[in-house]
Amino acid sequence: MDYVRYSAVLEPDEEEPHRYNAQVPALPGGLSNGESIENAWANALGARWRFPEHRTRSGGKR
C-alpha cells in the first residue's frame, strides 16, 4: 500500500475557543474544523478525498 504524507496546521478558533481549525496547505481549499483537535484533524484528512488528483496519487483507496 502506498502512503501520502500531508502536513496540517491546527489552531484554536478565535471566535469559538472550544473549536479548532485545521488547514492542509497541500490541498487547495483544504480547510476544516472540529470540536476537538482530534476531530479537526480527522476532518482535514477526510478533505483530501474531495480532490481527484490526490486520490489518484494515493491509489484511490481510503
C-alpha positions as CSV (number, residue, x, y, z in Angstrom):
1,M,0.0,0.0,0.0
2,D,1.3,3.5,-0.9
3,Y,1.1,6.3,1.6
4,V,1.0,10.1,1.0
5,R,2.0,12.4,3.8
6,Y,0.2,15.7,4.4
7,S,1.1,18.4,6.9
8,A,-1.6,20.3,8.7
9,V,-1.8,23.4,10.8
10,L,-4.2,23.1,13.7
11,E,-5.1,26.1,15.9
12,P,-8.0,27.2,18.2
13,D,-10.7,29.1,16.5
14,E,-10.5,32.8,17.5
15,E,-14.3,33.3,17.7
16,E,-15.1,29.9,19.3
17,P,-12.2,28.8,21.6
18,H,-13.7,25.3,22.1
19,R,-13.4,24.6,18.4
20,Y,-10.2,24.0,16.3
21,N,-9.4,24.9,12.7
22,A,-7.3,22.7,10.5
23,Q,-5.6,23.6,7.3
24,V,-3.8,21.3,4.9
25,P,-1.6,23.6,2.8
26,A,-1.0,21.0,0.1
27,L,-4.7,20.8,-0.7
28,P,-6.5,23.7,-2.3
29,G,-9.3,24.7,-0.1
30,G,-8.2,22.1,2.5
31,L,-9.8,23.8,5.4
32,S,-11.7,22.1,8.1
33,N,-12.7,22.4,11.8
34,G,-13.9,20.3,14.7
35,E,-14.9,20.3,18.3
36,S,-11.5,18.9,19.3
37,I,-8.0,18.7,17.9
38,E,-8.6,15.1,17.0
39,N,-11.9,15.8,15.3
40,A,-10.4,18.7,13.3
41,W,-7.5,16.5,12.2
42,A,-9.8,13.7,11.1
43,N,-12.0,16.1,9.2
44,A,-8.9,17.6,7.5
45,L,-7.7,14.1,6.5
46,G,-11.2,13.4,5.0
47,A,-10.9,16.5,3.0
48,R,-8.2,15.0,0.8
49,W,-10.7,12.6,-0.8
50,R,-12.6,15.6,-2.3
51,F,-9.7,16.2,-4.7
52,P,-9.4,13.6,-7.5
53,E,-5.7,14.3,-8.1
54,H,-4.8,13.3,-4.6
55,R,-7.0,10.1,-4.8
56,T,-5.1,9.1,-7.9
57,R,-1.7,9.7,-6.3
58,S,-2.6,7.5,-3.3
59,G,-4.1,4.8,-5.4
60,G,-7.7,5.9,-4.9
61,K,-8.0,3.9,-1.7
62,R,-9.2,5.1,1.6
